[in-house]
Amino acid sequence: MIVGIDTSPLFEPLKVRGKVLRNRIVMPPMVAGRDIAGPEGREWYGRRARGGVGLVIVQATYAAEFGSRLTVENMRLLADAIHAGGALVALQAFPDARGWSISPAELTAADIEAMAGQYRTAAEMCASAGFDGIEPHGAHGYVLNKFFSPVQNRRADGYGGGIEGRMRLALRLVDALRPAADGAGMLILYRHTPVGDGYGIEDSLVLAGELVKRGVDILDISPASDAAPGDRAAPFRRFGVPVIAVNRLDSVDRALEVLNEGRADLVAVGRGLIADPDWPLKVREGRVGDIVACTDCNNCFADLYRGAPVGCVQWKEGREP
């Protein structure tokens, strides 16, 4: 414990549909520039699992690569490395490379069906590889989030128009994941930005309610506003499934506020786990003063944008702790 502060809420186990997270700390999906199919990626994620997180969500991964570059065999090695560190593991599924920039108008009905097939294959292979969960990336202005935006989505077919059409792609992909997830006892997560281009919390709550009806087990709400830690996650707890809060929660006080105020069930620590993979262990052991703290310098983002493996200026001699 930190002197005078009870950190135990961060370390309470959480059971979700037969899976037990050892604590409330999540490593969110962050692209790190390390090949998840190879030893460098396994070490990166395994190291953070050994540092004490309860759940690792592996970075946004092209669903189209399952069955080619990504195989059951190399994904099993990744899952095993994370499990060996004591954490559960989920994978964030992303459309193919066009998903970074494509507009809703560009996708044909055939494209959407192909995407659903890719997500189905990704779920089947993750289940066979021993993953505990899979998460469509529906946040941060990427293609699924664009479909939800009334500003970005001007389609005139069943995937556009009112909110029923705008959320249809998200629901279609969750439906594609469900058979494999249900068959393997694998959790379905969904990442969503609660306030976006032309929509607000009320629209997002409609989507969340439908996602839960379709079998989503965890709502990953990113980000909060600057007003209070996890504030935009709080309304989503009404659906009775665990909610993950995101945004500068490497501050122990902020992470505890989220849990103590009942705004979310899980807290995601992102850049703090890049800077120091032992963040959870050090908090649990009362060694907060020993944490290699993120300084918000955004050097990790600079690495990402130039295509280099993500690092941290806080690492001594360029090596992670």
Buried (B, 14 or more C-beta within 10 A) or exposed (E): EBEEEEBEBBBEEBEBBEBEBBBBBBBBBBEBBBBBBEBBBBEBBBBBBBBBBBBBBBBBBBBBBBBEEBBBEBBBBBBBBBBEBBBBBBBBBBBBEBBEEBBBEEBEEEBBEBBBEBBBBBBBBBBBBBBBBBBBBBBBEBBBBBBBBBEBBEBEEEBBBEBEBBBBBBBBBBBBBBEBBBEBEBBBBBBBBBEBBEBEBEBBBBBBEBBBEBBBBBBBBBBBEEEBBBBBBBBBBEBEBBBBBBBBBBBBEBBBBBBEEEBBBBBBBBBBBBBBBBBBBBBBEEEBEEBBBBEEEEBBEEBBEEEEEBBBEBBEEEEBB
